[in-house]
Amino acid sequence: MPISVLMPALSPTMTEGTLAKWLKKEGEDISAGDVLAEIETDKATMEVEAVDEGKLGKILVPAGTENVPVNELIAVLLEDGEDVKSINLDSLQAGSANSNEKVEEKPAAAPATPTANEAPLEVKMAPTPQPVSSSKDNRIVASPLAKRLAKEKGINLAMVKGSGPHGRIIRRDLENFSPSAAGGAMMTAVPPRDSSGMPAHDLVKNNNMRKAIARRLQQSKQQVPHFYLTVECEIDALLVLRKSINKKAERDAQEGQKPAYKVSVNDFVIKAVAMALMEVPEANAAWGDDAVKMFKSADVAVAVAIEGGLITPIIKDAQAKSMVMISNEMKELAAKARNGQLQPAEYEGGTFSISNLGMFGIDEFSAIINPPQGAILAVGQGAEKPVVKDGQITTATLMKCTLSTDHRVIDGAVGAQFMQAFQEYIQDPAMMLI
């Protein structure tokens, strides 16, 4: 009996995806646990494993096909003694279409039980999150950032060994590159220009993540009425407390005296946001056409830059967690995000977002709201600046923070009250430890 391989749903909200690459060829034997293909969603690229066995008889959806609906027939496995010529592909594809209709009508309904001999079994595939490269084997595989750095430094990428997934060249490889060790790979020729006089360029195809980011940001700016509030926070007391907390961290002799935790300024920001949301609950809200959702807990989403885009892992119930708990959880989520290992429950949802570009030397910026959330806080760097205190000029470490709010949800006064509460927690951080 032929076994249908259907496009898997890799998250509760997934309706379609891109079949990036087949890792098995027609005629190959498949065992349970074998990785069949790479599926690209708007969040990540993941490998899917087969939990049944057979021979890959026919691939129906070629690699690189975009917008493949969930539950569409993408391949057929054969059992012992079966031949691909004897398969009625029309009936299998019809069965796949019926499955799609049932998913649309009743998403939670159980799959129908086959009643005829021709009815195919369905191969269930378990997703295994993996960072992958979607490039072909016959060209240099490098991230956009690595390509830009190579051009700036005049490095020939063909001479660089990639340390990323599947040999992908990433920023670290360019930073560690030695021209002498590579046998002299410095480029001396000036890059050519095209017929219009523009410099030579590469075309980097937009993946599903980049398309989703573009679509949601455009939707947010077009449909959400933004307004912005900025405060300047003095963080000298925060830096002193941070240093004291980290100094008291226990050290593990088996890990080379590595401290058990290292709290960052961003961890204080997460905690201060959560405390301020509890103090001003009207700011912890999301717009709905029929009603505004007023959340009772602060699930704080934090923007993390990854190859090809960004993702926002969530610190749930941040108001109830200690600074050390927030720090360790944030480090774990950020590492999983950069390795493409986040599960949907770890990045979907959130009641409020933070975008921190201070570590990149940015003083001040305004972020775009991530709907349906009602607000996002943009955090700049802490910098020592002259200030006037008691009529005397002195210096202080100041950090500018800008709140972008959905005016349908948060009025000006509510936004101002939130920023005032946030500023008080940042400037008197001991209040967050009580």
Contacts in CASP RR format, 6 or more apart in sequence:
PFRMAT RR
TARGET T0000
AUTHOR 0000-0000-0000
METHOD contacts of the structure
MODEL  1
MPISVLMPALSPTMTEGTLAKWLKKEGEDISAGDVLAEIETDKATMEVEA
VDEGKLGKILVPAGTENVPVNELIAVLLEDGEDVKSINLDSLQAGSANSN
EKVEEKPAAAPATPTANEAPLEVKMAPTPQPVSSSKDNRIVASPLAKRLA
KEKGINLAMVKGSGPHGRIIRRDLENFSPSAAGGAMMTAVPPRDSSGMPA
HDLVKNNNMRKAIARRLQQSKQQVPHFYLTVECEIDALLVLRKSINKKAE
RDAQEGQKPAYKVSVNDFVIKAVAMALMEVPEANAAWGDDAVKMFKSADV
AVAVAIEGGLITPIIKDAQAKSMVMISNEMKELAAKARNGQLQPAEYEGG
TFSISNLGMFGIDEFSAIINPPQGAILAVGQGAEKPVVKDGQITTATLMK
CTLSTDHRVIDGAVGAQFMQAFQEYIQDPAMMLI
1 79 0 8 1.000
1 82 0 8 1.000
1 117 0 8 1.000
1 118 0 8 1.000
1 119 0 8 1.000
1 120 0 8 1.000
1 121 0 8 1.000
2 76 0 8 1.000
2 77 0 8 1.000
2 78 0 8 1.000
2 79 0 8 1.000
2 82 0 8 1.000
2 87 0 8 1.000
2 92 0 8 1.000
2 120 0 8 1.000
2 121 0 8 1.000
3 52 0 8 1.000
3 54 0 8 1.000
3 76 0 8 1.000
3 77 0 8 1.000
3 78 0 8 1.000
3 79 0 8 1.000
3 120 0 8 1.000
3 121 0 8 1.000
3 122 0 8 1.000
3 123 0 8 1.000
4 73 0 8 1.000
4 76 0 8 1.000
4 77 0 8 1.000
4 92 0 8 1.000
4 95 0 8 1.000
4 96 0 8 1.000
4 120 0 8 1.000
4 121 0 8 1.000
4 122 0 8 1.000
4 123 0 8 1.000
5 36 0 8 1.000
5 50 0 8 1.000
5 73 0 8 1.000
5 74 0 8 1.000
5 75 0 8 1.000
5 76 0 8 1.000
5 77 0 8 1.000
5 123 0 8 1.000
5 125 0 8 1.000
6 70 0 8 1.000
6 71 0 8 1.000
6 72 0 8 1.000
6 73 0 8 1.000
6 74 0 8 1.000
6 96 0 8 1.000
6 99 0 8 1.000
6 122 0 8 1.000
6 123 0 8 1.000
7 16 0 8 1.000
7 17 0 8 1.000
7 19 0 8 1.000
7 39 0 8 1.000
7 61 0 8 1.000
7 68 0 8 1.000
7 69 0 8 1.000
7 70 0 8 1.000
7 71 0 8 1.000
7 72 0 8 1.000
7 74 0 8 1.000
8 39 0 8 1.000
8 48 0 8 1.000
8 70 0 8 1.000
8 124 0 8 1.000
8 125 0 8 1.000
8 127 0 8 1.000
9 70 0 8 1.000
9 71 0 8 1.000
10 39 0 8 1.000
10 41 0 8 1.000
10 46 0 8 1.000
10 48 0 8 1.000
10 127 0 8 1.000
11 41 0 8 1.000
11 43 0 8 1.000
11 344 0 8 1.000
11 348 0 8 1.000
12 344 0 8 1.000
12 348 0 8 1.000
13 344 0 8 1.000
13 348 0 8 1.000
14 41 0 8 1.000
14 70 0 8 1.000
15 69 0 8 1.000
15 70 0 8 1.000
16 67 0 8 1.000
16 68 0 8 1.000
16 69 0 8 1.000
16 70 0 8 1.000
17 39 0 8 1.000
17 40 0 8 1.000
17 41 0 8 1.000
17 42 0 8 1.000
17 66 0 8 1.000
17 67 0 8 1.000
17 68 0 8 1.000
17 70 0 8 1.000
17 208 0 8 1.000
18 39 0 8 1.000
18 40 0 8 1.000
18 41 0 8 1.000
18 64 0 8 1.000
18 65 0 8 1.000
18 66 0 8 1.000
18 67 0 8 1.000
18 68 0 8 1.000
18 207 0 8 1.000
18 208 0 8 1.000
19 37 0 8 1.000
19 38 0 8 1.000
19 39 0 8 1.000
19 40 0 8 1.000
19 61 0 8 1.000
19 62 0 8 1.000
19 63 0 8 1.000
19 64 0 8 1.000
19 65 0 8 1.000
19 68 0 8 1.000
19 74 0 8 1.000
20 37 0 8 1.000
20 38 0 8 1.000
20 39 0 8 1.000
20 40 0 8 1.000
20 45 0 8 1.000
20 63 0 8 1.000
20 64 0 8 1.000
20 132 0 8 1.000
20 134 0 8 1.000
21 37 0 8 1.000
21 38 0 8 1.000
21 63 0 8 1.000
21 64 0 8 1.000
21 132 0 8 1.000
21 134 0 8 1.000
22 36 0 8 1.000
22 37 0 8 1.000
22 59 0 8 1.000
22 62 0 8 1.000
22 63 0 8 1.000
23 35 0 8 1.000
23 36 0 8 1.000
23 37 0 8 1.000
23 38 0 8 1.000
23 47 0 8 1.000
24 30 0 8 1.000
24 34 0 8 1.000
24 35 0 8 1.000
24 36 0 8 1.000
24 37 0 8 1.000
24 56 0 8 1.000
25 56 0 8 1.000
26 56 0 8 1.000
26 57 0 8 1.000
26 58 0 8 1.000
26 59 0 8 1.000
27 55 0 8 1.000
27 56 0 8 1.000
27 57 0 8 1.000
28 55 0 8 1.000
28 56 0 8 1.000
29 53 0 8 1.000
29 54 0 8 1.000
29 55 0 8 1.000
29 56 0 8 1.000
30 36 0 8 1.000
30 50 0 8 1.000
30 52 0 8 1.000
30 53 0 8 1.000
30 54 0 8 1.000
30 55 0 8 1.000
30 56 0 8 1.000
30 77 0 8 1.000
31 50 0 8 1.000
31 53 0 8 1.000
31 54 0 8 1.000
32 50 0 8 1.000
32 51 0 8 1.000
32 52 0 8 1.000
32 53 0 8 1.000
33 49 0 8 1.000
33 50 0 8 1.000
33 51 0 8 1.000
33 126 0 8 1.000
34 49 0 8 1.000
34 50 0 8 1.000
35 47 0 8 1.000
35 48 0 8 1.000
35 49 0 8 1.000
35 128 0 8 1.000
36 48 0 8 1.000
36 49 0 8 1.000
36 50 0 8 1.000
36 56 0 8 1.000
36 75 0 8 1.000
36 125 0 8 1.000
37 47 0 8 1.000
37 48 0 8 1.000
37 63 0 8 1.000
37 74 0 8 1.000
38 45 0 8 1.000
38 46 0 8 1.000
38 47 0 8 1.000
38 48 0 8 1.000
38 132 0 8 1.000
38 134 0 8 1.000
39 45 0 8 1.000
39 46 0 8 1.000
39 47 0 8 1.000
39 48 0 8 1.000
39 127 0 8 1.000
40 46 0 8 1.000
40 134 0 8 1.000
40 207 0 8 1.000
40 208 0 8 1.000
41 208 0 8 1.000
41 209 0 8 1.000
42 208 0 8 1.000
42 209 0 8 1.000
42 211 0 8 1.000
42 212 0 8 1.000
43 208 0 8 1.000
43 209 0 8 1.000
43 212 0 8 1.000
43 311 0 8 1.000
43 342 0 8 1.000
43 344 0 8 1.000
43 347 0 8 1.000
44 129 0 8 1.000
44 209 0 8 1.000
44 311 0 8 1.000
44 340 0 8 1.000
44 342 0 8 1.000
45 130 0 8 1.000
45 131 0 8 1.000
45 132 0 8 1.000
45 134 0 8 1.000
45 207 0 8 1.000
45 340 0 8 1.000
46 127 0 8 1.000
46 128 0 8 1.000
46 129 0 8 1.000
46 130 0 8 1.000
46 132 0 8 1.000
47 127 0 8 1.000
47 128 0 8 1.000
47 129 0 8 1.000
47 130 0 8 1.000
47 132 0 8 1.000
48 125 0 8 1.000
48 126 0 8 1.000
48 127 0 8 1.000
48 128 0 8 1.000
49 125 0 8 1.000
49 126 0 8 1.000
49 127 0 8 1.000
49 128 0 8 1.000
50 77 0 8 1.000
50 123 0 8 1.000
50 125 0 8 1.000
51 123 0 8 1.000
51 124 0 8 1.000
51 125 0 8 1.000
51 126 0 8 1.000
52 77 0 8 1.000
52 121 0 8 1.000
52 123 0 8 1.000
52 124 0 8 1.000
53 77 0 8 1.000
54 77 0 8 1.000
54 78 0 8 1.000
54 79 0 8 1.000
54 80 0 8 1.000
55 77 0 8 1.000
55 78 0 8 1.000
55 79 0 8 1.000
55 82 0 8 1.000
56 75 0 8 1.000
56 76 0 8 1.000
56 77 0 8 1.000
56 78 0 8 1.000
57 75 0 8 1.000
57 76 0 8 1.000
57 77 0 8 1.000
57 78 0 8 1.000
57 84 0 8 1.000
57 87 0 8 1.000
58 75 0 8 1.000
58 76 0 8 1.000
58 84 0 8 1.000
58 87 0 8 1.000
58 89 0 8 1.000
59 74 0 8 1.000
59 75 0 8 1.000
60 73 0 8 1.000
60 74 0 8 1.000
60 75 0 8 1.000
60 76 0 8 1.000
60 89 0 8 1.000
60 93 0 8 1.000
61 68 0 8 1.000
61 72 0 8 1.000
61 73 0 8 1.000
61 74 0 8 1.000
61 75 0 8 1.000
66 208 0 8 1.000
68 74 0 8 1.000
69 100 0 8 1.000
70 100 0 8 1.000
70 103 0 8 1.000
71 96 0 8 1.000
71 99 0 8 1.000
71 100 0 8 1.000
71 103 0 8 1.000
72 96 0 8 1.000
72 100 0 8 1.000
73 92 0 8 1.000
73 93 0 8 1.000
73 95 0 8 1.000
73 96 0 8 1.000
76 84 0 8 1.000
76 87 0 8 1.000
76 89 0 8 1.000
76 92 0 8 1.000
76 120 0 8 1.000
77 123 0 8 1.000
78 84 0 8 1.000
78 87 0 8 1.000
88 118 0 8 1.000
91 118 0 8 1.000
92 120 0 8 1.000
95 120 0 8 1.000
98 112 0 8 1.000
99 111 0 8 1.000
102 109 0 8 1.000
102 111 0 8 1.000
102 112 0 8 1.000
103 109 0 8 1.000
111 122 0 8 1.000
114 120 0 8 1.000
114 121 0 8 1.000
129 339 0 8 1.000
129 340 0 8 1.000
129 341 0 8 1.000
129 342 0 8 1.000
129 343 0 8 1.000
130 165 0 8 1.000
130 340 0 8 1.000
130 341 0 8 1.000
131 164 0 8 1.000
131 165 0 8 1.000
131 307 0 8 1.000
131 339 0 8 1.000
131 340 0 8 1.000
131 341 0 8 1.000
132 165 0 8 1.000
132 166 0 8 1.000
133 141 0 8 1.000
133 164 0 8 1.000
133 165 0 8 1.000
133 166 0 8 1.000
133 167 0 8 1.000
133 168 0 8 1.000
134 207 0 8 1.000
135 141 0 8 1.000
135 168 0 8 1.000
140 157 0 8 1.000
140 158 0 8 1.000
140 169 0 8 1.000
141 162 0 8 1.000
141 166 0 8 1.000
141 167 0 8 1.000
141 168 0 8 1.000
141 169 0 8 1.000
142 150 0 8 1.000
142 157 0 8 1.000
142 160 0 8 1.000
142 162 0 8 1.000
142 168 0 8 1.000
142 169 0 8 1.000
142 170 0 8 1.000
143 168 0 8 1.000
143 169 0 8 1.000
143 170 0 8 1.000
143 171 0 8 1.000
143 307 0 8 1.000
143 308 0 8 1.000
144 204 0 8 1.000
144 308 0 8 1.000
145 170 0 8 1.000
145 171 0 8 1.000
145 307 0 8 1.000
146 157 0 8 1.000
146 169 0 8 1.000
146 170 0 8 1.000
146 171 0 8 1.000
146 173 0 8 1.000
146 174 0 8 1.000
147 157 0 8 1.000
147 202 0 8 1.000
147 204 0 8 1.000
149 155 0 8 1.000
149 171 0 8 1.000
149 174 0 8 1.000
149 175 0 8 1.000
150 156 0 8 1.000
150 157 0 8 1.000
150 160 0 8 1.000
150 174 0 8 1.000
151 191 0 8 1.000
153 174 0 8 1.000
153 177 0 8 1.000
154 186 0 8 1.000
154 187 0 8 1.000
155 174 0 8 1.000
155 177 0 8 1.000
155 179 0 8 1.000
155 185 0 8 1.000
155 186 0 8 1.000
155 187 0 8 1.000
156 185 0 8 1.000
156 186 0 8 1.000
156 187 0 8 1.000
157 169 0 8 1.000
158 185 0 8 1.000
159 182 0 8 1.000
159 183 0 8 1.000
159 184 0 8 1.000
159 185 0 8 1.000
160 169 0 8 1.000
160 173 0 8 1.000
160 174 0 8 1.000
160 177 0 8 1.000
160 182 0 8 1.000
160 185 0 8 1.000
161 167 0 8 1.000
161 169 0 8 1.000
161 173 0 8 1.000
162 168 0 8 1.000
162 169 0 8 1.000
162 170 0 8 1.000
162 173 0 8 1.000
163 169 0 8 1.000
163 170 0 8 1.000
163 172 0 8 1.000
163 173 0 8 1.000
164 170 0 8 1.000
164 173 0 8 1.000
170 307 0 8 1.000
177 185 0 8 1.000
179 185 0 8 1.000
179 186 0 8 1.000
191 199 0 8 1.000
191 200 0 8 1.000
192 200 0 8 1.000
193 199 0 8 1.000
193 200 0 8 1.000
194 200 0 8 1.000
194 201 0 8 1.000
206 214 0 8 1.000
207 308 0 8 1.000
209 308 0 8 1.000
209 309 0 8 1.000
209 311 0 8 1.000
210 308 0 8 1.000
210 309 0 8 1.000
213 309 0 8 1.000
213 310 0 8 1.000
216 370 0 8 1.000
216 371 0 8 1.000
217 368 0 8 1.000
219 371 0 8 1.000
220 368 0 8 1.000
220 369 0 8 1.000
220 370 0 8 1.000
220 371 0 8 1.000
221 368 0 8 1.000
223 371 0 8 1.000
224 287 0 8 1.000
224 369 0 8 1.000
224 371 0 8 1.000
224 406 0 8 1.000
224 408 0 8 1.000
225 406 0 8 1.000
225 407 0 8 1.000
225 408 0 8 1.000
226 366 0 8 1.000
226 368 0 8 1.000
226 369 0 8 1.000
226 404 0 8 1.000
226 405 0 8 1.000
226 406 0 8 1.000
226 407 0 8 1.000
227 404 0 8 1.000
227 405 0 8 1.000
227 407 0 8 1.000
227 412 0 8 1.000
228 366 0 8 1.000
228 402 0 8 1.000
228 403 0 8 1.000
228 404 0 8 1.000
228 405 0 8 1.000
229 402 0 8 1.000
229 403 0 8 1.000
229 405 0 8 1.000
229 412 0 8 1.000
229 415 0 8 1.000
229 416 0 8 1.000
229 419 0 8 1.000
230 364 0 8 1.000
230 400 0 8 1.000
230 401 0 8 1.000
230 402 0 8 1.000
230 403 0 8 1.000
231 400 0 8 1.000
231 401 0 8 1.000
231 419 0 8 1.000
231 420 0 8 1.000
231 422 0 8 1.000
231 423 0 8 1.000
232 398 0 8 1.000
232 399 0 8 1.000
232 400 0 8 1.000
232 401 0 8 1.000
233 398 0 8 1.000
233 399 0 8 1.000
233 400 0 8 1.000
233 401 0 8 1.000
233 422 0 8 1.000
233 423 0 8 1.000
233 426 0 8 1.000
233 427 0 8 1.000
234 387 0 8 1.000
234 396 0 8 1.000
234 397 0 8 1.000
234 398 0 8 1.000
234 427 0 8 1.000
235 265 0 8 1.000
235 382 0 8 1.000
235 397 0 8 1.000
235 398 0 8 1.000
235 399 0 8 1.000
235 426 0 8 1.000
235 427 0 8 1.000
236 396 0 8 1.000
236 397 0 8 1.000
237 427 0 8 1.000
237 428 0 8 1.000
237 429 0 8 1.000
237 430 0 8 1.000
238 265 0 8 1.000
238 268 0 8 1.000
238 426 0 8 1.000
238 427 0 8 1.000
238 429 0 8 1.000
239 265 0 8 1.000
239 397 0 8 1.000
241 429 0 8 1.000
241 430 0 8 1.000
242 263 0 8 1.000
242 264 0 8 1.000
242 265 0 8 1.000
242 268 0 8 1.000
245 263 0 8 1.000
245 323 0 8 1.000
245 324 0 8 1.000
246 259 0 8 1.000
246 261 0 8 1.000
246 262 0 8 1.000
246 263 0 8 1.000
249 259 0 8 1.000
249 260 0 8 1.000
249 261 0 8 1.000
249 262 0 8 1.000
250 259 0 8 1.000
250 260 0 8 1.000
251 257 0 8 1.000
251 258 0 8 1.000
251 259 0 8 1.000
251 260 0 8 1.000
252 258 0 8 1.000
252 260 0 8 1.000
261 324 0 8 1.000
261 327 0 8 1.000
261 328 0 8 1.000
262 327 0 8 1.000
263 323 0 8 1.000
263 324 0 8 1.000
263 327 0 8 1.000
264 327 0 8 1.000
264 330 0 8 1.000
265 382 0 8 1.000
265 399 0 8 1.000
266 302 0 8 1.000
266 330 0 8 1.000
266 354 0 8 1.000
266 356 0 8 1.000
266 379 0 8 1.000
267 323 0 8 1.000
267 326 0 8 1.000
267 327 0 8 1.000
267 330 0 8 1.000
268 323 0 8 1.000
268 426 0 8 1.000
268 429 0 8 1.000
268 432 0 8 1.000
269 354 0 8 1.000
269 356 0 8 1.000
269 377 0 8 1.000
269 379 0 8 1.000
269 401 0 8 1.000
269 426 0 8 1.000
270 300 0 8 1.000
270 302 0 8 1.000
270 315 0 8 1.000
270 318 0 8 1.000
270 326 0 8 1.000
270 330 0 8 1.000
270 354 0 8 1.000
271 318 0 8 1.000
271 321 0 8 1.000
271 323 0 8 1.000
271 326 0 8 1.000
271 425 0 8 1.000
271 432 0 8 1.000
272 422 0 8 1.000
272 425 0 8 1.000
272 426 0 8 1.000
272 429 0 8 1.000
272 432 0 8 1.000
273 298 0 8 1.000
273 300 0 8 1.000
273 318 0 8 1.000
273 352 0 8 1.000
273 354 0 8 1.000
273 377 0 8 1.000
273 422 0 8 1.000
274 298 0 8 1.000
274 300 0 8 1.000
274 315 0 8 1.000
274 318 0 8 1.000
274 319 0 8 1.000
275 319 0 8 1.000
275 421 0 8 1.000
275 425 0 8 1.000
275 431 0 8 1.000
275 432 0 8 1.000
276 283 0 8 1.000
276 418 0 8 1.000
276 421 0 8 1.000
276 422 0 8 1.000
276 425 0 8 1.000
277 283 0 8 1.000
277 284 0 8 1.000
277 298 0 8 1.000
277 319 0 8 1.000
277 351 0 8 1.000
277 352 0 8 1.000
277 418 0 8 1.000
278 284 0 8 1.000
278 298 0 8 1.000
278 319 0 8 1.000
279 421 0 8 1.000
280 414 0 8 1.000
280 415 0 8 1.000
280 417 0 8 1.000
280 418 0 8 1.000
280 421 0 8 1.000
281 294 0 8 1.000
281 295 0 8 1.000
281 296 0 8 1.000
282 294 0 8 1.000
282 410 0 8 1.000
282 414 0 8 1.000
282 417 0 8 1.000
283 352 0 8 1.000
283 375 0 8 1.000
283 405 0 8 1.000
283 410 0 8 1.000
283 414 0 8 1.000
283 415 0 8 1.000
283 417 0 8 1.000
283 418 0 8 1.000
284 294 0 8 1.000
284 295 0 8 1.000
284 298 0 8 1.000
284 351 0 8 1.000
284 352 0 8 1.000
285 292 0 8 1.000
285 293 0 8 1.000
285 294 0 8 1.000
285 295 0 8 1.000
285 351 0 8 1.000
285 374 0 8 1.000
285 409 0 8 1.000
285 410 0 8 1.000
286 292 0 8 1.000
286 293 0 8 1.000
286 295 0 8 1.000
286 351 0 8 1.000
286 372 0 8 1.000
286 373 0 8 1.000
286 374 0 8 1.000
286 409 0 8 1.000
287 371 0 8 1.000
287 372 0 8 1.000
287 374 0 8 1.000
287 406 0 8 1.000
287 408 0 8 1.000
287 409 0 8 1.000
288 372 0 8 1.000
292 409 0 8 1.000
293 372 0 8 1.000
295 351 0 8 1.000
297 316 0 8 1.000
297 317 0 8 1.000
297 319 0 8 1.000
297 320 0 8 1.000
297 351 0 8 1.000
298 317 0 8 1.000
298 318 0 8 1.000
298 319 0 8 1.000
298 351 0 8 1.000
298 352 0 8 1.000
299 314 0 8 1.000
299 315 0 8 1.000
299 316 0 8 1.000
299 317 0 8 1.000
299 318 0 8 1.000
299 349 0 8 1.000
299 350 0 8 1.000
299 351 0 8 1.000
299 352 0 8 1.000
300 314 0 8 1.000
300 315 0 8 1.000
300 318 0 8 1.000
300 350 0 8 1.000
300 351 0 8 1.000
300 352 0 8 1.000
300 353 0 8 1.000
300 354 0 8 1.000
301 312 0 8 1.000
301 313 0 8 1.000
301 314 0 8 1.000
301 315 0 8 1.000
301 347 0 8 1.000
301 349 0 8 1.000
301 350 0 8 1.000
301 352 0 8 1.000
301 353 0 8 1.000
301 354 0 8 1.000
301 370 0 8 1.000
301 373 0 8 1.000
302 312 0 8 1.000
302 313 0 8 1.000
302 314 0 8 1.000
302 315 0 8 1.000
302 330 0 8 1.000
302 333 0 8 1.000
302 334 0 8 1.000
302 353 0 8 1.000
302 354 0 8 1.000
302 356 0 8 1.000
303 310 0 8 1.000
303 311 0 8 1.000
303 312 0 8 1.000
303 353 0 8 1.000
303 354 0 8 1.000
303 355 0 8 1.000
303 356 0 8 1.000
303 367 0 8 1.000
304 310 0 8 1.000
304 311 0 8 1.000
304 312 0 8 1.000
304 313 0 8 1.000
304 333 0 8 1.000
304 334 0 8 1.000
304 337 0 8 1.000
304 338 0 8 1.000
306 337 0 8 1.000
306 338 0 8 1.000
306 340 0 8 1.000
307 338 0 8 1.000
311 337 0 8 1.000
311 342 0 8 1.000
311 347 0 8 1.000
312 347 0 8 1.000
312 350 0 8 1.000
312 353 0 8 1.000
312 370 0 8 1.000
313 330 0 8 1.000
313 333 0 8 1.000
313 334 0 8 1.000
313 336 0 8 1.000
313 337 0 8 1.000
313 342 0 8 1.000
313 346 0 8 1.000
313 347 0 8 1.000
314 333 0 8 1.000
314 346 0 8 1.000
314 347 0 8 1.000
314 348 0 8 1.000
314 349 0 8 1.000
314 350 0 8 1.000
315 321 0 8 1.000
315 326 0 8 1.000
315 329 0 8 1.000
315 330 0 8 1.000
315 333 0 8 1.000
316 350 0 8 1.000
318 326 0 8 1.000
321 329 0 8 1.000
323 432 0 8 1.000
323 433 0 8 1.000
333 342 0 8 1.000
333 346 0 8 1.000
336 342 0 8 1.000
336 346 0 8 1.000
337 347 0 8 1.000
350 373 0 8 1.000
351 373 0 8 1.000
352 373 0 8 1.000
352 374 0 8 1.000
352 375 0 8 1.000
352 376 0 8 1.000
352 377 0 8 1.000
353 367 0 8 1.000
353 369 0 8 1.000
353 370 0 8 1.000
353 373 0 8 1.000
353 375 0 8 1.000
353 376 0 8 1.000
353 377 0 8 1.000
354 376 0 8 1.000
354 377 0 8 1.000
354 379 0 8 1.000
355 367 0 8 1.000
355 376 0 8 1.000
355 377 0 8 1.000
355 378 0 8 1.000
355 379 0 8 1.000
356 378 0 8 1.000
356 379 0 8 1.000
356 380 0 8 1.000
357 365 0 8 1.000
357 378 0 8 1.000
357 379 0 8 1.000
357 380 0 8 1.000
357 381 0 8 1.000
358 379 0 8 1.000
358 380 0 8 1.000
358 381 0 8 1.000
358 382 0 8 1.000
359 381 0 8 1.000
360 381 0 8 1.000
361 380 0 8 1.000
361 381 0 8 1.000
362 380 0 8 1.000
362 381 0 8 1.000
363 380 0 8 1.000
363 381 0 8 1.000
363 383 0 8 1.000
363 400 0 8 1.000
364 378 0 8 1.000
364 380 0 8 1.000
364 400 0 8 1.000
364 402 0 8 1.000
365 378 0 8 1.000
365 380 0 8 1.000
365 402 0 8 1.000
366 378 0 8 1.000
366 402 0 8 1.000
366 404 0 8 1.000
367 376 0 8 1.000
367 377 0 8 1.000
367 378 0 8 1.000
367 402 0 8 1.000
367 404 0 8 1.000
368 376 0 8 1.000
368 404 0 8 1.000
369 375 0 8 1.000
369 376 0 8 1.000
369 404 0 8 1.000
369 405 0 8 1.000
369 406 0 8 1.000
370 376 0 8 1.000
371 406 0 8 1.000
373 406 0 8 1.000
374 405 0 8 1.000
374 406 0 8 1.000
374 409 0 8 1.000
374 410 0 8 1.000
375 403 0 8 1.000
375 404 0 8 1.000
375 405 0 8 1.000
375 406 0 8 1.000
375 409 0 8 1.000
375 410 0 8 1.000
375 415 0 8 1.000
375 418 0 8 1.000
376 403 0 8 1.000
376 404 0 8 1.000
377 401 0 8 1.000
377 402 0 8 1.000
377 403 0 8 1.000
377 404 0 8 1.000
377 422 0 8 1.000
378 401 0 8 1.000
378 402 0 8 1.000
378 403 0 8 1.000
378 404 0 8 1.000
379 399 0 8 1.000
379 401 0 8 1.000
380 399 0 8 1.000
380 400 0 8 1.000
380 401 0 8 1.000
381 399 0 8 1.000
382 397 0 8 1.000
382 398 0 8 1.000
382 399 0 8 1.000
383 397 0 8 1.000
383 398 0 8 1.000
383 399 0 8 1.000
384 395 0 8 1.000
384 396 0 8 1.000
384 397 0 8 1.000
384 398 0 8 1.000
385 395 0 8 1.000
385 396 0 8 1.000
385 397 0 8 1.000
385 398 0 8 1.000
386 393 0 8 1.000
386 394 0 8 1.000
386 395 0 8 1.000
387 393 0 8 1.000
387 394 0 8 1.000
387 395 0 8 1.000
387 396 0 8 1.000
387 398 0 8 1.000
388 394 0 8 1.000
389 396 0 8 1.000
399 426 0 8 1.000
401 419 0 8 1.000
401 422 0 8 1.000
401 423 0 8 1.000
401 426 0 8 1.000
403 415 0 8 1.000
403 418 0 8 1.000
403 419 0 8 1.000
405 412 0 8 1.000
405 415 0 8 1.000
410 418 0 8 1.000
424 431 0 8 1.000
425 431 0 8 1.000
425 432 0 8 1.000
END
